[in-house]
Amino acid sequence: MSGQSEAGPVRASRETERAPVRVSFEFFPPKTEEMEKTLWASIGRLAPLHPDFVSVTYGAGGSTRERTHATVARIVRETDLAPAAHLTCVNATREEVDGVIRAYGEAGVKHIVALRGDPPTGVGTRYEPTAGGYAYAADLVAGIKRIGDFEVSVSAYPEKHPESGDIDADLDVLKAKVDAGATRAITQFFFENDVYFRYLDKVRARGIDIPIVPGLLPVTNFKQASNFATRTGASVPAWLLKRFEGLDDDPETRKLIAAAVAAEQVTDLVDRGVTDIHFYTLNRADLVYAICHLLGLRPTASVAAVPQVVAV
C-alpha cells in the first residue's frame, strides 16, 4: 500500500508540471446516412474538448470533393471548431484546384492540409502528375499561399514515404514544402515513439523548424490498422501483433487492449516533451475521448461547439 500511495502524488506532480497538450482530430466525409450520423455523433462528443483544429480528408482523385466541402462547410456553420480541409493534386487541373481553394475561403475555411495525393484506384501503383495540374505537394502549397492567407499543413513520414528512395530524399520533399509556405507538418501514424523522435532529430538537423506534430492511430481493429500500415509504409512491431493475438472474435477485450496501448503511447510522448498530438479518429470518438481525458483535457459546454446529430 505504501508504494501505491507514494506513486500517486509523484504522478500527479509530474502531470501538473507538464505544458498543456493541444490535440487535433481527423475525420473523413461519410458515404451513407448511417455514416453521417456516426460522424456527427463523434464530432459532437469531441468538440467540447476544444481541439486546436479538426481536419477532413479528401479522396483519391477528388472522389470525395463535394462531401469533403459539405462536411467542412457544416463544421463552419454549426460549430466553433476550426476546420482544416484536405486538398490533393490528383486528377484536377490547376484551375479546378484553385476553384476549390477559393470555395474553401468563401466558406470560411482558413486552414488547408496540402497533400500530393495517391493515384486513383485502378490506375496503377505509381503516381503520375495530372496534365495541367499541380505536380507535387510543394507546388500545391505555393498555389494555396498565392491565392489566400491560408494556414497550410503538410504530411511527414517518420519511416519515409513508400515511394521515396531514402529518408534524405524524403526530407528534401519536406524542406521544399516548408520553403513553399507550409507552417506545420503532421506525421503518418507510427506505433513506436522512438521512430518519431529519431525522425525529428533528422528533420531538425536539416534546418526544418516548423512543428512536426505526431499523428496517432488508436488501434481498435488490428487487421485494419495493419492494412493501413502496409499502404503507408508504417511498420507494425511484433509486440503489437502479440498484444492483439487471438482477439479477432473478442471485440470487448480488443477495446481494452487498444486503450492500454494508446495510453502507453501518448503518456510516453507527453513525458518526452510533445505538446501537440493529431488523432486519426476513423470517425469514432470513444477511444480518442478517453485518451484526451488521460491527457488532462476536459469538456467545456458550448452550444456552438456541439452540432446536432442530424443527417443532411
C-alpha positions in Angstrom: 0.0 0.0 0.0 2.8 2.4 0.8 4.2 2.0 -2.8 0.9 2.9 -4.2 0.4 6.0 -2.0 3.8 7.3 -2.9 3.4 6.7 -6.7 0.1 8.7 -6.8 1.4 12.1 -5.8 4.6 11.7 -7.9 2.5 11.1 -10.9 0.1 13.9 -10.1 3.1 16.3 -9.6 4.6 15.3 -13.0 1.2 15.9 -14.7 0.9 19.3 -13.0 4.3 20.4 -14.3 3.6 19.4 -18.0 2.8 22.0 -20.6 -0.8 21.9 -21.7 -1.4 19.4 -24.5 -3.1 20.6 -27.7 -4.9 18.0 -29.8 -6.5 17.9 -33.2 -8.7 15.3 -34.9 -9.0 13.9 -38.4 -12.4 12.8 -39.8 -13.4 11.5 -43.2 -16.6 12.6 -45.2 -19.4 10.0 -44.8 -20.7 8.0 -47.7 -24.1 7.0 -46.3 -26.8 8.4 -43.9 -25.7 6.0 -41.2 -22.1 7.0 -41.5 -23.2 10.7 -41.5 -24.9 10.1 -38.1 -21.8 8.4 -36.8 -19.6 11.2 -37.9 -21.6 13.9 -36.4 -22.1 12.0 -33.1 -18.3 11.8 -32.9 -17.9 15.4 -33.7 -20.5 16.3 -31.1 -18.6 14.2 -28.5 -15.1 15.5 -29.2 -16.0 19.2 -29.9 -16.3 20.1 -26.2 -12.6 19.3 -25.8 -11.9 22.3 -28.0 -9.3 20.8 -30.3 -6.8 23.1 -32.0 -8.4 22.1 -35.3 -10.2 19.3 -37.0 -9.3 18.1 -40.5 -11.5 16.4 -43.1 -9.9 14.1 -45.7 -10.2 14.3 -49.5 -10.4 11.1 -51.5 -8.1 9.9 -54.3 -8.8 11.8 -57.5 -11.1 14.2 -55.7 -13.6 11.4 -55.3 -15.0 12.9 -52.1 -14.6 16.6 -53.1 -18.3 17.5 -52.7 -18.7 15.5 -49.5 -15.5 17.0 -48.0 -16.6 20.5 -48.8 -20.1 19.9 -47.4 -18.7 18.5 -44.2 -16.2 21.3 -43.8 -18.9 23.9 -44.5 -21.2 22.4 -42.0 -18.5 22.5 -39.3 -18.0 26.2 -40.0 -21.8 26.9 -39.9 -22.7 24.8 -36.8 -19.7 24.6 -34.6 -17.0 26.8 -33.2 -14.3 24.3 -34.3 -11.5 25.4 -36.7 -11.7 23.1 -39.7 -8.7 22.2 -41.9 -9.8 20.9 -45.3 -7.6 18.4 -47.1 -6.7 19.0 -50.7 -4.7 17.0 -53.2 -3.1 17.4 -56.6 -4.7 14.3 -58.1 -7.0 14.3 -61.2 -7.5 18.0 -61.4 -6.1 21.0 -63.3 -4.7 24.0 -61.5 -7.8 25.9 -62.4 -10.0 23.3 -60.8 -7.9 23.1 -57.7 -7.7 26.9 -57.4 -11.5 26.9 -57.6 -11.7 24.5 -54.7 -9.3 26.7 -52.7 -11.4 29.8 -53.4 -14.5 27.9 -52.4 -13.0 26.9 -49.1 -12.0 30.5 -48.5 -15.6 31.7 -49.2 -16.9 29.0 -46.8 -14.8 30.4 -44.0 -12.0 27.9 -44.1 -8.7 29.3 -43.1 -6.6 26.1 -42.9 -5.8 23.6 -45.6 -3.9 20.3 -45.4 -2.0 20.2 -48.7 -1.1 16.7 -50.0 0.2 15.2 -53.2 -2.5 12.5 -53.0 -2.5 8.9 -54.1 -3.2 7.6 -57.6 -6.9 6.8 -58.1 -7.8 3.2 -57.6 -7.1 1.1 -60.6 -4.8 3.5 -62.3 -1.6 1.8 -61.0 0.7 2.0 -58.1 2.9 4.9 -59.2 1.9 8.5 -59.0 1.8 10.5 -62.3 1.2 14.3 -62.1 -2.1 15.4 -63.8 -1.6 17.3 -67.1 -2.1 20.9 -66.3 -2.3 20.3 -62.6 -0.1 20.9 -59.6 2.6 18.2 -59.8 3.5 17.8 -56.2 2.6 19.0 -52.7 5.2 21.8 -52.7 3.6 23.2 -55.8 0.2 22.9 -54.2 1.4 24.7 -51.1 2.7 27.6 -53.2 -0.6 27.8 -55.1 -2.6 27.9 -51.9 -0.4 30.7 -50.5 -0.7 32.6 -53.8 -4.5 32.6 -53.6 -5.1 33.5 -50.0 -3.7 33.8 -46.5 -4.4 30.2 -45.5 -2.6 28.3 -42.8 -1.1 25.3 -44.6 -0.2 21.9 -43.0 1.5 19.1 -44.9 2.4 15.5 -44.3 5.6 14.0 -42.9 6.8 10.4 -42.9 8.8 9.1 -39.9 9.6 5.9 -41.8 9.7 7.8 -45.2 7.1 7.8 -47.9 6.7 4.4 -49.6 7.8 6.0 -52.9 10.9 7.8 -51.6 14.2 6.3 -52.3 15.6 7.0 -48.9 15.0 9.2 -45.9 17.2 12.0 -47.2 15.1 12.3 -50.4 12.0 12.3 -48.2 13.5 15.2 -46.2 14.2 17.1 -49.4 10.5 16.9 -50.2 9.5 18.1 -46.7 12.0 21.0 -47.0 10.5 22.0 -50.4 7.0 22.1 -48.8 8.2 24.3 -46.0 10.1 26.6 -48.3 6.8 26.9 -50.3 5.0 28.2 -47.2 3.9 25.2 -45.0 3.8 26.0 -41.3 3.1 22.7 -39.8 3.7 19.0 -40.7 1.5 16.1 -39.4 3.2 12.7 -39.4 1.9 9.5 -40.8 1.0 7.3 -37.8 3.6 5.2 -36.1 3.5 2.7 -33.3 6.9 3.1 -31.6 7.7 6.5 -30.3 11.5 6.2 -30.9 10.6 6.1 -34.6 9.2 9.6 -34.3 12.0 11.1 -32.2 14.7 9.7 -34.5 12.9 11.3 -37.4 12.5 14.6 -35.5 16.3 14.7 -34.9 16.8 14.2 -38.7 14.3 17.0 -39.5 15.9 19.5 -37.1 19.4 18.6 -38.4 18.2 19.7 -41.9 17.2 23.1 -40.5 13.5 22.5 -40.7 12.0 24.2 -37.7 8.2 24.0 -38.2 6.2 21.9 -35.7 6.2 18.2 -36.6 3.0 17.0 -35.0 2.8 13.3 -34.3 -0.2 11.6 -35.9 -1.6 8.7 -33.9 -3.9 5.9 -35.0 -5.6 4.4 -31.9 -5.9 0.7 -32.8 -9.2 -0.9 -32.2 -9.2 -3.2 -35.3 -5.7 -4.6 -35.6 -6.2 -6.1 -39.1 -7.5 -2.8 -40.4 -4.5 -1.0 -38.9 -2.1 -3.5 -40.4 -3.6 -2.9 -43.8 -3.3 0.9 -43.4 0.3 0.4 -42.3 1.1 -1.7 -45.4 -0.2 1.0 -47.7 1.6 3.9 -46.0 4.9 2.4 -45.2 4.5 2.3 -41.4 6.0 -0.7 -39.6 3.9 -2.9 -37.3 6.1 -4.1 -34.4 6.0 -7.7 -33.3 5.0 -6.7 -29.7 1.8 -5.0 -31.0 0.9 -8.1 -33.0 1.3 -10.1 -29.9 -0.9 -7.9 -27.8 -3.9 -8.4 -30.2 -3.2 -12.1 -30.9 -6.2 -14.3 -30.6 -8.7 -11.4 -30.2 -10.2 -11.4 -33.7 -13.6 -12.5 -32.3 -13.4 -10.7 -29.0 -14.1 -7.0 -29.6 -14.6 -6.1 -26.0 -11.1 -7.3 -25.0 -9.7 -5.6 -28.1 -11.1 -2.3 -26.9 -9.4 -2.8 -23.5 -6.1 -3.7 -25.1 -6.4 -0.8 -27.5 -7.0 1.6 -24.6 -3.9 0.3 -22.8 -1.7 0.6 -25.9 -2.9 4.1 -26.7 -2.4 5.2 -23.1 1.1 4.0 -23.1 2.0 5.7 -26.3 0.5 9.2 -25.6 1.8 9.2 -22.0 5.3 8.5 -23.2 5.1 11.2 -25.9 4.0 13.8 -23.4 6.5 12.8 -20.8 9.2 13.3 -23.5 8.1 16.8 -24.3 5.4 16.5 -27.0 2.7 19.2 -26.7 0.7 18.7 -29.9 -0.9 15.4 -30.9 -3.1 14.7 -34.0 -5.5 11.8 -33.8 -6.7 9.8 -36.8 -10.2 9.1 -35.4 -11.7 7.0 -38.2 -14.9 8.9 -37.2 -15.0 7.1 -33.9 -14.9 9.1 -30.7 -14.8 6.9 -27.6 -11.2 5.8 -27.5 -9.9 9.2 -28.6 -12.1 10.9 -26.0 -10.7 8.5 -23.3 -7.1 9.3 -24.4 -7.8 13.0 -24.2 -9.2 12.6 -20.7 -6.0 10.9 -19.8 -4.0 13.8 -21.1 -6.0 16.1 -18.8 -8.4 17.6 -21.3 -11.9 18.1 -20.0 -15.1 19.2 -21.9 -16.5 22.7 -21.5 -20.0 23.1 -22.7 -20.7 25.4 -25.7 -23.8 25.4 -27.8 -21.8 26.3 -30.9 -19.3 23.6 -30.2 -21.8 20.7 -30.2 -23.7 20.2 -33.5 -27.0 18.5 -33.6 -26.7 14.9 -34.7 -28.9 15.1 -37.8 -28.0 13.6 -41.2 -28.2 16.0 -44.1 
